[in-house]
Amino acid sequence: LLPEHVAAELVADVVACVAALASVFLQSAEGAAFEAACRDAFEDAFRAASSPEGRKLAVGGTTLAIRAFEAFASEESRALMDAGEAVALDALDLLATPEARDAVRGARSALGALAVVLDTPRCKQAVAGAVEGNC
């Protein structure tokens, strides 16, 4: 795949692009309205969380989180994660073969040919006729 430093540069570029787009959005009227709605929603959530019902829900959520962490730490969970990792690694090895690359290129070529056929006037007319006949 990509060398680590190239992948890191790509990720940094994408993050910078998203940050720039977010900045432009937040400076617009729609962005300001979105920011105000988010602020109101967070204030409502904090107000609800500080109520007796909210505290009770937080205690229940904490108990649930602890049980989930215990489940993830179990031998069964580790075995399942190990098996999932092995399957993923095997799939990556398989996809790295020349045969897999050829299959992907073949599928892409077939889809391209199908798109050309579907874009013909004859096909469009047949689809339009079928829609009119069934609708």
Secondary structure by P-SEA (a helix, b strand, c coil): cccaaaaaaaaaaaaaaaaaaaaaaaacaaaaaaaaaaaaaaaaaaaaaacaaaaaaaaaaaaaaaaaaaaaacaaaaaaaaaaaaaaaaaaaaaacaaaaaaaaaaaaaaaaaaaaaacaaaaaaaaaaaaacc
